[in-house]
């Protein structure tokens, strides 16, 4: 019985550690908004549902080759994303498949095959779990998310926030960041 109690305590401590590590523990502060994590406004997303990918289809994926320690030789180098972005001939069929999975129809040019965690923030270039069909013409669509990505990229490369903080800001609520920078 004592062994079971120890196992339970270890599991609880591990879970608390994960929540604190990922900024969701008691007293955690969102790196972008500086709102107390746990307040109702942090848990609700700022934008409409269609501004975000379906997290079951696109949870986001990180490129393991990009780390906080090597950002000066990867994402903070001008032109870096061109070196890792998959060619269009490889992504065209994937875009069709992802649009179908998302129930999107219409002209392909109305959608960007977007990296949920952007390449300039160390997102996985060719992971299907990091790609979604994001509309261009939505009030909170590809153009607005691009502004957030560029802003967070500047923040990371200037040392204002960590790479992980920027990735989490995109994953948790990129629209909230958009509202804060506008």
C-alpha positions as CSV (number, residue, x, y, z in Angstrom):
1,X,0.0,0.0,0.0
2,X,2.8,2.4,0.8
3,X,4.3,1.8,-2.6
4,X,1.1,2.8,-4.3
5,X,1.0,6.0,-2.3
6,X,4.5,6.8,-3.4
7,X,3.6,6.2,-7.1
8,X,0.6,8.5,-6.8
9,X,2.7,11.2,-5.2
10,X,5.3,10.9,-8.0
11,X,2.6,11.1,-10.7
12,X,1.0,14.2,-9.0
13,X,4.4,15.9,-8.8
14,X,5.1,15.1,-12.4
15,X,1.8,16.6,-13.5
16,X,2.3,19.7,-11.4
17,X,5.8,20.1,-12.9
18,X,4.4,19.8,-16.5
19,X,1.7,22.4,-15.8
20,X,4.3,24.8,-14.3
21,X,6.8,24.2,-17.0
22,X,4.3,24.9,-19.8
23,X,3.1,28.1,-18.1
24,X,-0.3,26.8,-16.9
25,X,0.5,26.3,-13.2
26,X,-0.6,28.4,-10.3
27,X,0.7,31.9,-10.8
28,X,2.0,31.2,-14.3
29,X,2.2,34.3,-16.5
30,X,1.6,34.3,-20.2
31,X,4.8,35.4,-21.9
32,X,3.0,37.7,-24.4
33,X,-0.1,39.0,-22.7
34,X,1.3,39.1,-19.1
35,X,-2.2,38.0,-18.0
36,X,-2.3,35.6,-15.1
37,X,-2.7,32.1,-16.5
38,X,-5.8,30.6,-15.1
39,X,-7.9,33.7,-15.4
40,X,-11.0,33.1,-17.6
41,X,-9.8,35.4,-20.4
42,X,-6.7,33.3,-20.9
43,X,-8.6,30.0,-21.3
44,X,-11.0,31.3,-23.9
45,X,-9.6,31.9,-27.3
46,X,-9.8,35.5,-28.5
47,X,-10.9,34.7,-32.0
48,X,-13.7,32.8,-33.7
49,X,-13.2,29.0,-34.1
50,X,-12.4,29.2,-37.8
51,X,-9.4,31.4,-37.0
52,X,-7.6,28.3,-35.6
53,X,-6.8,24.9,-36.9
54,X,-8.6,21.9,-35.7
55,X,-6.2,20.7,-33.1
56,X,-7.1,17.0,-33.8
57,X,-5.9,17.5,-37.3
58,X,-3.2,20.1,-36.8
59,X,-1.8,20.2,-33.2
60,X,1.4,21.8,-34.5
61,X,4.8,20.3,-34.7
62,X,8.3,21.6,-33.9
63,X,11.4,21.0,-36.0
64,X,13.9,19.3,-33.6
65,X,16.7,20.8,-35.6
66,X,15.8,24.3,-34.3
67,X,16.5,25.0,-30.6
68,X,16.9,28.0,-28.4
69,X,20.7,27.4,-28.4
70,X,21.0,27.5,-32.2
71,X,18.5,30.2,-33.3
72,X,21.4,32.5,-34.3
73,X,22.4,30.0,-37.0
74,X,18.9,28.9,-37.9
75,X,15.7,31.0,-37.7
76,X,17.4,34.3,-37.0
77,X,19.4,34.0,-40.3
78,X,17.9,36.0,-43.1
79,X,16.5,33.6,-45.7
80,X,16.4,30.6,-43.3
81,X,12.8,29.6,-44.2
82,X,13.6,29.4,-47.9
83,X,16.2,26.7,-47.0
84,X,13.6,24.5,-45.2
85,X,10.3,25.3,-46.9
86,X,9.1,22.2,-48.9
87,X,8.7,22.9,-52.7
88,X,5.2,23.6,-54.0
89,X,5.2,20.6,-56.2
90,X,5.5,18.4,-53.1
91,X,2.9,20.4,-51.1
92,X,0.2,20.8,-53.8
93,X,-1.3,17.3,-53.3
94,X,-0.9,17.7,-49.6
95,X,-2.8,21.0,-49.7
96,X,-5.7,19.2,-51.5
97,X,-5.8,16.4,-48.9
98,X,-5.7,18.9,-46.0
99,X,-8.4,21.0,-47.6
100,X,-10.6,17.9,-47.9
101,X,-9.9,16.9,-44.3
102,X,-10.9,20.4,-43.2
103,X,-14.0,20.4,-45.4
104,X,-12.7,23.4,-47.3
105,X,-13.9,23.7,-50.9
106,X,-13.4,26.3,-53.6
107,X,-10.4,27.8,-55.3
108,X,-7.0,26.6,-53.9
109,X,-5.8,30.2,-54.2
110,X,-8.3,31.2,-51.4
111,X,-6.2,29.2,-48.9
112,X,-2.7,29.2,-47.7
113,X,-1.2,25.8,-46.8
114,X,0.0,27.3,-43.5
115,X,2.4,26.0,-40.9
116,X,0.6,26.3,-37.6
117,X,3.9,26.7,-35.8
118,X,5.6,28.8,-38.4
119,X,9.0,28.0,-40.0
120,X,10.4,31.2,-38.7
121,X,9.6,30.0,-35.2
122,X,11.0,26.5,-35.6
123,X,7.9,24.8,-36.9
124,X,8.3,21.5,-38.7
125,X,8.5,22.2,-42.4
126,X,6.9,18.9,-43.7
127,X,5.0,17.5,-40.8
128,X,1.3,17.0,-41.8
129,X,0.4,17.7,-38.1
130,X,1.8,21.2,-38.6
131,X,-0.1,22.1,-41.8
132,X,-3.6,23.4,-42.3
133,X,-5.7,25.2,-45.0
134,X,-6.0,28.7,-43.7
135,X,-8.3,31.1,-45.5
136,X,-6.7,34.3,-46.9
137,X,-9.9,36.4,-47.0
138,X,-11.1,35.8,-43.4
139,X,-11.0,38.8,-41.0
140,X,-8.6,36.7,-38.9
141,X,-6.8,34.6,-41.5
142,X,-3.5,34.1,-43.1
143,X,-2.5,37.7,-43.5
144,X,-3.2,38.5,-39.9
145,X,-1.4,35.4,-38.7
146,X,1.6,36.3,-40.8
147,X,1.9,39.6,-38.9
148,X,1.9,37.7,-35.6
149,X,4.6,35.3,-36.9
150,X,6.8,38.2,-38.0
151,X,6.3,40.0,-34.7
152,X,7.1,36.9,-32.6
153,X,10.1,36.2,-34.8
154,X,11.5,39.6,-34.1
155,X,10.9,39.2,-30.4
156,X,12.7,35.8,-30.4
157,X,15.7,37.0,-32.4
158,X,16.0,40.2,-30.3
159,X,16.0,38.1,-27.1
160,X,12.8,39.6,-25.8
161,X,11.1,36.2,-25.5
162,X,12.3,32.6,-25.8
163,X,11.6,30.4,-28.8
164,X,9.3,28.2,-26.7
165,X,7.3,31.2,-25.5
166,X,6.8,32.3,-29.1
167,X,5.8,28.8,-30.2
168,X,3.4,28.5,-27.2
169,X,1.9,31.9,-28.0
170,X,1.0,30.8,-31.5
171,X,-0.3,27.4,-30.4
172,X,-2.3,28.8,-27.5
173,X,-3.9,31.8,-29.2
174,X,-2.3,33.6,-32.0
175,X,-5.4,35.9,-32.4
176,X,-4.8,37.2,-28.8
177,X,-1.3,38.2,-29.8
178,X,-2.6,39.8,-33.0
179,X,-5.0,41.9,-30.9
180,X,-2.2,42.9,-28.6
181,X,0.1,44.2,-31.3
182,X,-2.6,46.1,-33.2
